[in-house]
């Protein structure tokens, strides 16, 4: 390859990750954006009567080139973050913010789109084309196209600042997470921790050339310690380090503190909403969601909290009584997970770690694909010889029932240094028709942070990790099974944020079905599936402490929404005040007074869920009710699964999600389905105490 070859400017098919260098990033992004600007100006200035083909198709073509470049850059920044890559990524943020604001406020294009919308030809366009145009007109208003010049300029400044601040927030969390290391040299201090977690800790120590065992704040290292370590002081130390990340407290006090970043983000979001005529950022957030008014969201969340709290209190009282029997007079925050797991084992004779040998990763992935084949009538085959960003990454092609390839996805399953925490699906490229007439198939990234394999052996997953894999694969199916070929509403694009979790939460329910677990599990060494007694115990334990889990998610959702809804410039963010207020109202678990969970809440400060974290619960209602149809008809009966594919997955953002849901279910969703699925009794408080 020539030295000046830039792989980002020559993405034909799948990206060439290994050829990408940090110095390629800025020139490629700049060239792609310059091209987008030129195309927009040209089509907006044309004297020819505006049509889809003369205006929108050329813009989509230019935007696709830019999107594919930035998808690669932002993805690599998340999965193999280095100092050089981060600097190159962040150098582009002002450029992208400036472009997105300019494009969103470019009056000539806005006028041209309005002319297309008002023309007779508009009614002859496909539903997807019409939806894309209507979304664009809406988004023009949400980026300030109608603002006076001075306010437009201020809007652009805010957009650029927010882009950088959100990146700073995520970087601080990543740095804080990887900064903390706990070395233990005395094995007696590690009693209770499972062998697999100890092997991982030993491998981590060897990697760092340290004696003994090393624990980090990455979830595969942190969670088993918190769940199983008999050493209470060790649990406390790890808990406090994790819950004070990126704050003024804890082991790295002040080093990566996100407080000022959060305050500025909230301030700028509120100002942006005000410029656009919205009372708060929460009001602005709902402009593109299923829910239309903040009251609708607050009523929904508060109703779920009210109905879950009686059972949550009962669950907590039972846990406290059990801990007392075990010699713990006062349950502290770092004790809850530990005693909760012990009580679960006592009640159901089952533990997450005990099930690992039944879920070797190859068997789980094969079972995941088999489930998709039976439900959605697709097949998935490995794709070899593909250029990837890490040796752990694999690639697969998806085929329909006729044997035609319909999409491709990458699977990156394990936690490692330089990879941000959590699990997610992201778009590599969208399904659309290219300028040359060829159909571009969708490509997705599926990323998790599971416990990596140790000692050359195959990784073994907990059932919780299996559920996470099914969840992310559900997002992937939304991207890959789309039949829409207009990029703006293809796959996950254009799907309202509070509906985007429907496919993922629907799909994770399969990981709880005995029919699926029978072919998904295979004990390492013997090949036997999960024994009947363990299967029964796992399913019986599904809703163990479900009300406490529900209240925890509602706490996050209410905190996020109130933070943005009630913001007042003269008072600042009131972040910890809001956190305490919501916890007092909703939570039933012991509180950690120094909790700084907000400082690492990347979902809302860096991940697109601002004033939208409620979406998880909103979509969970849709998913629970939708899956109810499969339970009624049989999960592999054929028709229900294919209908979900056709009514929900295939339409992407081209159809109103409520219309699509009603088409699939035959009625509007019911919150009762979620409470039933979660095993939450709505017994009133007074009766509960009787």
C-alpha positions as CSV (number, residue, x, y, z in Angstrom):
1,X,0.0,0.0,0.0
2,X,1.2,3.5,-0.8
3,X,2.3,5.5,2.3
4,X,-0.3,8.1,1.6
5,X,-3.1,5.6,1.3
6,X,-5.9,6.5,3.7
7,X,-8.1,3.4,4.4
8,X,-10.9,5.6,5.7
9,X,-11.3,7.2,2.3
10,X,-11.5,3.8,0.6
11,X,-14.1,1.8,2.5
12,X,-15.4,-0.7,-0.1
13,X,-17.2,-3.4,1.8
14,X,-15.9,-3.9,5.3
15,X,-13.4,-1.5,6.9
16,X,-9.7,-2.3,6.9
17,X,-9.1,-1.8,10.7
18,X,-5.5,-2.9,10.7
19,X,-4.4,-0.3,8.2
20,X,-5.9,2.6,10.1
21,X,-3.6,5.0,11.9
22,X,-4.5,8.0,14.1
23,X,-3.0,10.4,11.5
24,X,-5.6,9.1,8.9
25,X,-8.6,10.2,11.0
26,X,-8.7,14.0,10.7
27,X,-7.9,14.3,7.0
28,X,-10.6,11.7,6.2
29,X,-13.3,13.3,8.3
30,X,-12.5,16.7,7.0
31,X,-12.6,15.5,3.3
32,X,-15.9,13.7,3.9
33,X,-17.5,16.7,5.6
34,X,-16.3,19.1,2.9
35,X,-17.9,16.8,0.3
36,X,-21.2,16.8,2.3
37,X,-21.2,20.6,2.5
38,X,-20.5,20.9,-1.3
39,X,-23.3,18.4,-2.2
40,X,-25.8,20.2,0.1
41,X,-25.0,23.5,-1.4
42,X,-25.2,22.2,-5.0
43,X,-28.5,20.5,-4.7
44,X,-30.1,23.4,-2.7
45,X,-29.0,25.9,-5.4
46,X,-30.2,23.9,-8.4
47,X,-32.9,25.5,-10.6
48,X,-34.3,22.1,-11.4
49,X,-37.6,21.2,-9.7
50,X,-36.6,19.4,-6.5
51,X,-37.3,15.7,-6.2
52,X,-36.1,12.9,-4.1
53,X,-33.6,11.8,-6.8
54,X,-32.2,15.3,-7.4
55,X,-31.9,16.5,-3.8
56,X,-32.1,13.8,-1.2
57,X,-30.3,10.9,-2.9
58,X,-27.1,12.8,-3.5
59,X,-27.1,14.0,0.1
60,X,-27.6,10.5,1.3
61,X,-24.7,9.2,-0.8
62,X,-22.4,11.9,0.6
63,X,-23.6,11.4,4.1
64,X,-23.1,7.6,3.8
65,X,-19.4,8.1,3.1
66,X,-19.0,10.3,6.1
67,X,-21.1,8.0,8.4
68,X,-19.0,5.0,7.5
69,X,-15.8,6.8,8.3
70,X,-17.0,8.2,11.6
71,X,-18.6,4.8,12.6
72,X,-15.2,3.2,12.3
73,X,-13.4,6.0,14.2
74,X,-15.9,6.2,17.1
75,X,-16.1,2.4,17.3
76,X,-12.3,2.0,17.6
77,X,-12.2,4.8,20.2
78,X,-14.6,2.7,22.3
79,X,-13.0,-0.7,21.9
80,X,-9.2,0.0,21.6
81,X,-8.7,3.4,23.1
82,X,-5.2,4.7,23.0
83,X,-3.8,8.2,23.8
84,X,-3.1,8.8,20.1
85,X,-6.5,7.5,18.9
86,X,-8.3,9.5,21.5
87,X,-6.5,12.7,20.5
88,X,-7.3,12.1,16.8
89,X,-11.0,11.3,17.6
90,X,-11.4,14.4,19.8
91,X,-9.7,16.6,17.2
92,X,-12.6,15.9,14.9
93,X,-15.4,16.7,17.4
94,X,-15.4,20.5,16.7
95,X,-15.4,19.8,13.0
96,X,-18.4,17.5,13.3
97,X,-20.3,19.7,15.6
98,X,-19.8,22.7,13.3
99,X,-20.9,20.7,10.3
100,X,-24.0,19.2,12.0
101,X,-25.1,22.6,13.2
102,X,-24.5,24.2,9.8
103,X,-26.4,21.4,8.0
104,X,-29.2,21.6,10.5
105,X,-29.5,25.4,10.0
106,X,-28.9,25.6,6.3
107,X,-32.0,27.5,5.2
108,X,-31.8,26.8,1.4
109,X,-32.0,23.1,2.0
110,X,-34.8,23.5,4.5
111,X,-36.8,25.4,1.9
112,X,-36.1,22.8,-0.8
113,X,-37.3,20.0,1.5
114,X,-40.4,22.0,2.3
115,X,-41.1,22.3,-1.4
116,X,-40.7,18.5,-1.9
117,X,-43.0,17.9,1.1
118,X,-45.7,20.2,-0.4
119,X,-45.5,18.8,-3.9
120,X,-47.9,16.3,-5.5
121,X,-45.0,13.9,-6.0
122,X,-44.6,13.6,-2.2
123,X,-47.6,11.3,-2.1
124,X,-46.0,9.0,-4.7
125,X,-42.9,8.4,-2.6
126,X,-42.6,5.3,-0.4
127,X,-43.6,5.4,3.2
128,X,-39.9,5.3,4.2
129,X,-39.0,8.2,1.9
130,X,-41.9,10.3,3.3
131,X,-40.9,9.5,6.9
132,X,-37.3,10.4,6.2
133,X,-38.3,13.8,4.8
134,X,-40.7,14.5,7.7
135,X,-38.0,13.6,10.2
136,X,-35.5,15.9,8.4
137,X,-38.0,18.8,8.6
138,X,-38.6,18.2,12.3
139,X,-34.8,17.9,12.9
140,X,-34.2,21.2,11.1
141,X,-36.5,22.9,13.7
142,X,-34.6,21.1,16.5
143,X,-31.3,22.4,15.3
144,X,-32.5,26.0,15.3
145,X,-33.2,26.7,11.6
146,X,-35.8,29.3,12.5
147,X,-33.6,31.1,15.1
148,X,-32.3,34.7,14.5
149,X,-28.7,34.9,13.4
150,X,-27.2,35.6,16.8
151,X,-29.1,32.7,18.5
152,X,-28.1,30.4,15.6
153,X,-24.5,31.2,16.3
154,X,-25.0,30.5,20.0
155,X,-26.7,27.2,19.2
156,X,-23.7,26.2,17.2
157,X,-21.3,27.1,20.1
158,X,-23.4,25.0,22.5
159,X,-23.4,22.0,20.1
160,X,-19.6,22.1,19.8
161,X,-19.1,22.5,23.5
162,X,-21.5,19.7,24.4
163,X,-19.8,17.4,21.9
164,X,-16.4,17.9,23.6
165,X,-17.8,17.8,27.1
166,X,-19.5,14.5,26.5
167,X,-16.3,13.0,25.1
168,X,-14.4,14.3,28.1
169,X,-16.9,12.7,30.5
170,X,-16.6,9.3,28.8
171,X,-12.8,9.6,28.8
172,X,-12.7,10.5,32.5
173,X,-14.8,7.4,33.4
174,X,-12.6,5.2,31.3
175,X,-9.4,6.6,32.8
176,X,-10.8,6.4,36.3
177,X,-12.0,2.8,35.8
178,X,-8.6,1.7,34.6
179,X,-6.6,3.7,37.1
180,X,-7.6,1.7,40.1
181,X,-5.8,-1.6,40.8
182,X,-6.2,-3.7,43.9
183,X,-3.3,-6.2,44.4
184,X,-3.7,-9.0,47.0
185,X,-0.8,-11.2,47.9
186,X,-2.3,-13.3,50.7
187,X,-4.7,-15.9,49.3
188,X,-6.5,-16.1,52.7
189,X,-8.0,-12.7,52.0
190,X,-9.7,-14.0,48.9
191,X,-11.9,-16.8,50.5
192,X,-15.2,-17.2,48.8
193,X,-14.2,-15.9,45.4
194,X,-14.7,-18.6,42.7
195,X,-11.8,-20.3,41.0
196,X,-12.6,-18.7,37.6
197,X,-12.5,-15.2,39.1
198,X,-9.2,-16.0,40.9
199,X,-7.7,-17.3,37.6
200,X,-8.6,-14.0,35.9
201,X,-7.1,-12.0,38.8
202,X,-3.9,-14.1,38.7
203,X,-3.7,-13.6,34.9
204,X,-4.2,-9.8,35.4
205,X,-1.3,-9.8,38.0
206,X,1.0,-11.7,35.6
207,X,0.1,-9.3,32.8
208,X,1.1,-6.4,35.0
209,X,4.2,-8.3,36.3
210,X,2.9,-8.2,39.9
211,X,2.8,-10.9,42.6
212,X,-0.4,-12.5,43.8
213,X,-3.8,-11.5,42.4
214,X,-5.0,-8.2,40.8
215,X,-8.5,-6.9,40.8
216,X,-9.8,-4.0,38.7
217,X,-13.0,-2.0,38.3
218,X,-13.9,-3.8,35.0
219,X,-17.1,-5.7,35.6
220,X,-15.7,-9.3,35.1
221,X,-13.2,-8.5,37.9
222,X,-15.3,-6.3,40.1
223,X,-18.7,-8.1,40.2
224,X,-17.5,-11.6,41.3
225,X,-15.5,-10.0,44.1
226,X,-18.4,-8.0,45.4
227,X,-20.7,-11.0,45.0
228,X,-18.6,-13.7,46.6
229,X,-15.6,-12.3,48.7
230,X,-16.0,-13.2,52.3
231,X,-13.6,-10.4,53.2
232,X,-15.9,-7.6,54.0
233,X,-13.1,-5.0,54.1
234,X,-12.0,-5.9,50.6
235,X,-15.6,-5.6,49.4
236,X,-15.9,-2.2,51.0
237,X,-12.7,-1.0,49.4
238,X,-13.7,-2.1,45.9
239,X,-17.3,-0.8,46.3
240,X,-16.1,2.6,47.4
241,X,-13.6,2.8,44.6
242,X,-16.2,1.8,42.0
243,X,-18.9,4.2,43.4
244,X,-16.6,7.2,43.6
245,X,-15.1,6.9,40.1
246,X,-14.4,10.1,38.3
247,X,-15.3,12.2,41.4
248,X,-13.7,14.4,44.1
249,X,-13.7,11.3,46.4
250,X,-12.2,7.9,46.5
251,X,-8.7,6.5,45.6
252,X,-8.2,8.9,42.7
253,X,-9.9,11.9,44.4
254,X,-10.1,14.8,42.1
255,X,-7.9,13.3,39.4
256,X,-10.7,12.5,36.9
257,X,-13.5,14.5,38.5
258,X,-16.5,14.8,36.3
259,X,-18.5,17.2,38.5
260,X,-17.7,20.4,36.6
261,X,-18.2,18.6,33.3
262,X,-21.7,17.5,34.4
263,X,-22.7,20.9,35.6
264,X,-21.6,22.5,32.3
265,X,-23.4,19.8,30.3
266,X,-26.7,20.4,32.2
267,X,-26.3,24.1,31.9
268,X,-25.8,24.0,28.1
269,X,-28.5,21.5,27.5
270,X,-31.0,23.7,29.4
271,X,-29.8,26.8,27.4
272,X,-30.2,24.8,24.1
273,X,-33.7,23.8,25.0
274,X,-34.6,27.4,25.8
275,X,-33.2,28.7,22.5
276,X,-35.6,26.2,20.7
277,X,-38.6,27.3,22.8
278,X,-38.7,24.4,25.2
279,X,-39.2,24.7,28.9
280,X,-36.5,22.2,29.7
281,X,-34.2,19.7,28.1
282,X,-36.7,17.0,29.1
283,X,-39.3,18.7,27.0
284,X,-36.9,18.9,24.1
285,X,-35.8,15.3,24.5
286,X,-39.5,14.1,24.1
287,X,-39.8,15.9,20.7
288,X,-38.4,12.8,19.0
289,X,-39.8,10.1,21.3
290,X,-43.0,8.0,21.7
291,X,-43.9,9.8,25.0
292,X,-45.0,13.3,24.2
293,X,-45.2,15.1,27.6
294,X,-43.0,15.0,30.7
295,X,-46.0,14.3,32.8
296,X,-46.6,11.1,30.8
297,X,-43.1,9.9,31.6
298,X,-43.2,10.9,35.3
299,X,-46.6,9.3,35.8
300,X,-45.3,6.1,34.2
301,X,-42.1,5.9,36.3
302,X,-43.8,6.9,39.6
303,X,-46.7,4.5,39.0
304,X,-44.2,1.6,38.5
305,X,-42.2,2.7,41.6
306,X,-45.4,2.8,43.7
307,X,-46.5,-0.6,42.5
308,X,-43.0,-2.2,43.0
309,X,-42.1,-0.7,46.3
310,X,-44.2,-2.9,48.7
311,X,-42.6,-6.0,47.3
312,X,-39.2,-4.3,47.3
313,X,-39.5,-3.6,51.0
314,X,-40.5,-7.2,51.7
315,X,-37.5,-8.4,49.7
316,X,-35.1,-6.1,51.6
317,X,-36.6,-7.1,55.0
318,X,-36.0,-10.7,54.1
319,X,-32.4,-10.0,53.1
320,X,-31.7,-8.1,56.3
321,X,-33.1,-10.9,58.4
322,X,-31.0,-13.4,56.5
323,X,-27.8,-11.3,56.9
324,X,-28.5,-11.0,60.6
325,X,-28.7,-14.8,60.9
326,X,-25.3,-14.9,59.2
327,X,-23.8,-12.6,61.8
328,X,-24.2,-9.2,60.0
329,X,-26.2,-6.9,62.3
330,X,-26.1,-3.9,59.9
331,X,-26.3,-4.4,56.2
332,X,-24.0,-1.9,54.4
333,X,-24.1,-1.1,50.7
334,X,-21.1,-3.4,50.0
335,X,-22.9,-6.3,51.7
336,X,-26.1,-6.3,49.7
337,X,-24.8,-8.1,46.6
338,X,-22.9,-10.6,48.8
339,X,-25.8,-11.6,51.0
340,X,-28.2,-11.4,48.2
341,X,-26.2,-14.0,46.3
342,X,-25.9,-16.2,49.5
343,X,-29.7,-16.0,50.1
344,X,-30.3,-16.9,46.5
345,X,-28.1,-20.0,46.8
346,X,-29.9,-20.9,50.0
347,X,-33.4,-20.5,48.5
348,X,-32.7,-22.0,45.1
349,X,-29.5,-24.0,45.4
350,X,-28.0,-22.1,42.5
351,X,-25.4,-19.5,41.8
352,X,-24.2,-17.6,38.7
353,X,-20.6,-19.1,39.1
354,X,-21.9,-22.6,39.5
355,X,-23.6,-22.4,36.1
356,X,-20.5,-21.2,34.2
357,X,-19.3,-24.7,33.1
358,X,-22.7,-25.1,31.4
359,X,-22.3,-22.1,29.2
360,X,-19.1,-22.4,27.2
361,X,-19.0,-19.4,24.9
362,X,-19.0,-21.4,21.6
363,X,-22.0,-23.4,22.6
364,X,-23.9,-20.2,23.7
365,X,-23.1,-18.4,20.5
366,X,-24.2,-21.5,18.4
367,X,-27.4,-21.7,20.6
368,X,-28.1,-18.0,20.1
369,X,-27.9,-18.4,16.3
370,X,-30.1,-21.5,16.4
371,X,-32.7,-19.6,18.4
372,X,-32.6,-16.9,15.8
373,X,-33.0,-19.5,13.0
374,X,-36.1,-21.0,14.6
375,X,-37.8,-17.7,15.5
376,X,-36.9,-15.4,12.6
377,X,-36.2,-17.9,9.8
378,X,-32.6,-16.8,9.2
379,X,-29.2,-18.5,9.2
380,X,-25.9,-17.2,10.5
381,X,-22.5,-18.4,9.2
382,X,-19.0,-17.4,10.2
383,X,-17.1,-15.2,7.8
384,X,-13.4,-15.9,7.7
385,X,-10.4,-13.8,6.6
386,X,-12.0,-10.6,7.7
387,X,-9.8,-7.7,8.9
388,X,-10.6,-7.1,12.6
389,X,-9.4,-4.7,15.4
390,X,-8.5,-7.5,17.9
391,X,-7.8,-11.2,17.8
392,X,-10.9,-11.9,20.0
393,X,-13.2,-10.5,17.4
394,X,-15.2,-12.7,15.0
395,X,-17.4,-11.9,12.0
396,X,-20.6,-13.4,10.8
397,X,-22.9,-13.1,7.8
398,X,-26.7,-13.4,8.0
399,X,-28.8,-15.1,5.4
400,X,-32.6,-15.2,4.8
401,X,-34.7,-18.3,4.2
402,X,-33.9,-18.1,0.5
403,X,-30.1,-18.2,1.1
404,X,-29.6,-14.6,0.2
405,X,-27.1,-12.6,2.4
406,X,-28.9,-9.8,4.2
407,X,-26.2,-8.4,6.6
408,X,-23.0,-8.8,8.5
409,X,-22.0,-8.3,12.1
410,X,-18.8,-8.3,14.3
411,X,-18.8,-9.9,17.7
412,X,-16.4,-8.6,20.3
413,X,-17.2,-10.3,23.6
414,X,-14.4,-9.8,26.2
415,X,-13.3,-7.1,28.6
416,X,-9.8,-5.7,28.1
417,X,-7.7,-2.6,28.7
418,X,-8.6,0.3,26.5
419,X,-12.2,-0.9,26.0
420,X,-15.0,1.0,27.6
421,X,-17.3,-0.8,30.0
422,X,-20.8,-2.1,29.4
423,X,-22.3,-3.8,26.3
424,X,-23.7,-2.2,23.2
425,X,-24.6,-2.6,19.5
426,X,-23.6,0.1,17.0
427,X,-24.0,0.6,13.3
428,X,-21.0,0.1,11.0
429,X,-23.1,0.8,7.9
430,X,-26.8,1.1,6.9
431,X,-28.8,-0.8,4.4
432,X,-29.4,1.5,1.4
433,X,-29.1,1.7,-2.4
434,X,-25.9,3.2,-3.5
435,X,-25.4,5.6,-6.4
436,X,-24.2,2.8,-8.6
437,X,-27.5,0.9,-8.0
438,X,-26.0,-1.8,-5.8
439,X,-27.8,-2.6,-2.5
440,X,-25.5,-1.9,0.5
441,X,-26.2,-4.4,3.2
442,X,-26.3,-3.5,6.9
443,X,-23.3,-4.1,9.1
444,X,-23.3,-4.0,12.9
445,X,-20.9,-4.1,15.8
446,X,-22.0,-6.2,18.9
447,X,-19.7,-5.5,21.9
448,X,-19.7,-7.0,25.4
449,X,-17.3,-7.1,28.3
450,X,-17.5,-10.7,29.4
451,X,-14.9,-12.5,31.5
452,X,-12.2,-13.4,29.0
453,X,-10.8,-16.9,28.5
454,X,-7.9,-17.8,30.8
455,X,-5.0,-20.3,30.2
456,X,-5.9,-21.0,26.6
457,X,-9.3,-22.5,27.6
458,X,-12.7,-21.5,26.2
459,X,-14.5,-18.7,28.1
460,X,-17.4,-19.8,30.2
461,X,-20.3,-17.3,30.7
462,X,-22.6,-16.7,33.6
463,X,-26.3,-16.9,32.8
464,X,-26.4,-13.1,33.3
465,X,-23.8,-12.7,30.5
466,X,-25.9,-15.0,28.3
467,X,-28.9,-12.7,28.8
468,X,-26.7,-9.7,28.0
469,X,-25.6,-11.4,24.8
470,X,-29.2,-12.1,23.7
471,X,-30.1,-8.5,24.6
472,X,-27.4,-7.0,22.4
473,X,-28.1,-9.5,19.6
474,X,-31.7,-8.2,19.7
475,X,-30.4,-4.7,18.9
476,X,-28.3,-6.3,16.1
477,X,-31.3,-8.0,14.6
478,X,-33.1,-4.6,14.4
479,X,-30.2,-3.3,12.4
480,X,-29.7,-6.5,10.3
481,X,-33.2,-7.7,9.5
482,X,-34.4,-4.3,8.2
483,X,-36.1,-4.3,4.8
484,X,-35.9,-0.5,4.6
485,X,-33.4,0.9,2.1
486,X,-33.5,4.6,3.0
487,X,-30.6,5.2,5.3
488,X,-32.3,7.7,7.6
489,X,-35.0,5.2,8.7
490,X,-33.2,1.9,8.0
491,X,-32.4,-0.5,10.8
492,X,-32.1,1.4,14.1
493,X,-32.0,4.8,12.4
494,X,-35.1,7.0,13.0
495,X,-36.5,4.6,15.7
496,X,-37.7,6.8,18.7
497,X,-35.3,6.3,21.6
498,X,-38.0,5.0,23.9
499,X,-38.8,2.2,21.4
500,X,-35.2,1.3,20.5
501,X,-34.9,-1.2,23.4
502,X,-38.0,-3.2,22.4
503,X,-36.1,-5.7,20.1
504,X,-33.3,-6.2,22.6
505,X,-35.5,-6.8,25.7
506,X,-37.8,-9.0,23.6
507,X,-34.9,-11.1,22.5
508,X,-33.3,-11.5,25.9
509,X,-36.5,-13.4,27.1
510,X,-35.4,-16.4,25.0
511,X,-32.5,-16.9,27.3
512,X,-35.0,-17.7,30.0
513,X,-37.0,-20.3,28.1
514,X,-36.4,-24.0,28.9
515,X,-36.7,-25.0,25.3
516,X,-33.8,-22.6,24.5
517,X,-31.7,-23.5,27.5
518,X,-31.8,-27.1,26.6
519,X,-29.8,-26.6,23.4
520,X,-27.9,-23.5,24.6
521,X,-26.1,-25.2,27.5
522,X,-23.5,-27.9,27.4
523,X,-21.3,-28.7,30.4
524,X,-17.6,-28.4,29.7
525,X,-16.1,-31.9,29.6
526,X,-19.3,-33.9,29.4
527,X,-21.5,-32.0,26.9
528,X,-24.6,-32.6,29.1
529,X,-27.2,-29.8,29.0
530,X,-28.3,-28.0,32.1
531,X,-29.7,-30.7,34.4
532,X,-33.4,-30.6,35.1
533,X,-33.0,-29.6,38.7
534,X,-30.6,-26.7,37.9
535,X,-32.9,-25.6,35.0
536,X,-35.8,-25.5,37.4
537,X,-33.8,-23.6,40.0
538,X,-32.6,-21.1,37.4
539,X,-36.1,-20.4,36.2
540,X,-37.5,-20.3,39.7
541,X,-34.8,-17.7,40.6
542,X,-35.5,-15.6,37.6
543,X,-37.5,-13.1,39.5
544,X,-35.5,-13.3,42.7
545,X,-35.4,-9.7,44.1
546,X,-37.1,-8.5,40.9
547,X,-38.8,-5.6,42.7
548,X,-35.4,-4.4,44.1
549,X,-34.0,-4.6,40.6
550,X,-37.0,-2.7,39.2
551,X,-36.6,0.0,41.8
552,X,-32.9,0.4,41.0
553,X,-33.7,1.1,37.3
554,X,-36.5,3.4,38.2
555,X,-34.2,5.3,40.5
556,X,-31.8,5.9,37.6
557,X,-34.6,6.8,35.2
558,X,-36.2,9.3,37.7
559,X,-32.9,10.8,38.6
560,X,-32.1,11.4,34.9
561,X,-35.5,12.8,34.0
562,X,-35.8,15.1,37.1
563,X,-32.3,16.3,36.6
564,X,-33.2,17.6,33.1
565,X,-36.8,18.5,33.8
566,X,-36.3,20.6,37.0
567,X,-33.0,22.3,36.1
568,X,-32.8,26.0,37.1
569,X,-29.8,28.0,35.9
570,X,-29.7,30.1,39.1
571,X,-29.4,26.9,41.3
572,X,-27.1,24.8,39.0
573,X,-27.5,21.1,38.5
574,X,-28.3,20.1,42.1
575,X,-27.0,16.7,41.0
576,X,-26.4,15.1,44.4
577,X,-29.4,16.7,45.9
578,X,-31.6,15.2,43.2
579,X,-29.8,11.9,43.6
580,X,-30.6,11.8,47.3
581,X,-34.2,13.0,46.8
582,X,-34.9,10.3,44.3
583,X,-33.2,7.6,46.4
584,X,-35.2,8.6,49.5
585,X,-38.4,8.3,47.4
586,X,-37.7,5.1,45.5
587,X,-34.8,3.0,47.0
588,X,-35.2,0.3,49.6
589,X,-31.5,-0.7,49.9
590,X,-28.9,0.8,52.3
591,X,-27.5,4.0,51.1
592,X,-23.9,4.9,50.6
593,X,-23.7,8.6,51.6
594,X,-20.6,9.3,49.4
595,X,-22.1,7.7,46.3
596,X,-21.0,9.5,43.1
597,X,-22.7,7.1,40.6
598,X,-23.7,10.2,38.6
599,X,-20.1,10.9,37.9
600,X,-19.8,7.7,35.9
601,X,-23.4,7.6,34.5
602,X,-22.2,7.6,30.9
603,X,-25.7,6.7,29.5
604,X,-27.0,10.2,30.2
605,X,-23.8,12.3,30.2
606,X,-22.1,10.8,27.2
607,X,-24.3,8.0,25.6
608,X,-27.5,9.5,24.1
609,X,-29.9,8.6,27.0
610,X,-30.2,12.2,28.4
611,X,-33.8,12.7,29.7
612,X,-34.4,9.3,28.1
613,X,-33.1,6.6,30.5
614,X,-36.8,5.9,31.2
615,X,-36.7,4.3,27.7
616,X,-35.5,1.0,29.2
617,X,-38.6,0.6,31.3
618,X,-40.9,2.0,28.6
619,X,-39.6,-0.4,26.1
620,X,-39.7,-3.2,28.7
621,X,-43.4,-2.9,28.9
622,X,-43.6,-3.2,25.1
623,X,-41.3,-6.2,25.1
624,X,-43.0,-8.1,27.9
625,X,-46.4,-7.7,26.3
626,X,-45.0,-8.6,22.8
627,X,-43.2,-11.7,24.2
628,X,-46.5,-12.7,25.8
629,X,-47.8,-13.5,22.3
630,X,-45.0,-16.0,21.8
631,X,-45.7,-17.6,25.1
632,X,-49.4,-17.9,24.1
633,X,-48.7,-19.4,20.7
634,X,-45.4,-21.2,21.4
635,X,-42.0,-19.6,21.1
636,X,-41.1,-21.6,18.1
637,X,-44.5,-21.9,16.6
638,X,-43.3,-19.9,13.6
639,X,-45.9,-17.3,12.9
640,X,-45.5,-15.1,16.0
641,X,-41.7,-14.9,15.5
642,X,-42.0,-14.1,11.8
643,X,-44.7,-11.5,12.6
644,X,-42.3,-9.8,15.1
645,X,-39.6,-9.8,12.4
646,X,-42.0,-8.3,9.8
647,X,-43.9,-5.9,12.0
648,X,-41.1,-4.6,14.2
649,X,-37.6,-5.6,13.1
650,X,-38.1,-5.1,9.4
651,X,-39.6,-1.7,9.4
652,X,-36.8,0.1,11.2
653,X,-37.7,3.8,11.8
654,X,-40.0,3.9,8.8
655,X,-43.2,3.3,10.8
656,X,-44.6,4.7,14.0
657,X,-43.6,2.2,16.7
658,X,-47.0,2.2,18.4
659,X,-48.7,1.5,15.1
660,X,-46.2,-1.3,14.5
661,X,-46.8,-2.8,18.0
662,X,-50.5,-2.8,17.5
663,X,-50.1,-4.5,14.2
664,X,-48.1,-7.2,15.9
665,X,-50.1,-7.6,19.1
666,X,-53.6,-6.5,18.0
667,X,-53.9,-3.9,20.8
668,X,-52.0,-1.3,22.7
669,X,-49.4,-2.5,25.3
670,X,-50.3,-3.1,29.0
671,X,-48.0,-2.3,31.9
672,X,-49.5,-5.4,33.7
673,X,-47.5,-7.6,31.3
674,X,-44.2,-6.3,32.7
675,X,-45.3,-6.6,36.3
676,X,-46.4,-10.2,35.7
677,X,-43.3,-11.1,33.8
678,X,-41.2,-9.6,36.6
679,X,-43.1,-11.5,39.2
680,X,-44.0,-8.3,41.0
681,X,-47.0,-8.5,43.2
682,X,-48.8,-5.1,43.5
683,X,-50.1,-5.9,47.0
684,X,-50.7,-2.7,48.9
685,X,-48.3,-1.7,51.7
686,X,-50.9,-2.1,54.5
687,X,-51.8,-5.6,53.4
688,X,-48.1,-6.4,53.0
689,X,-47.4,-5.7,56.7
690,X,-50.5,-7.5,57.9
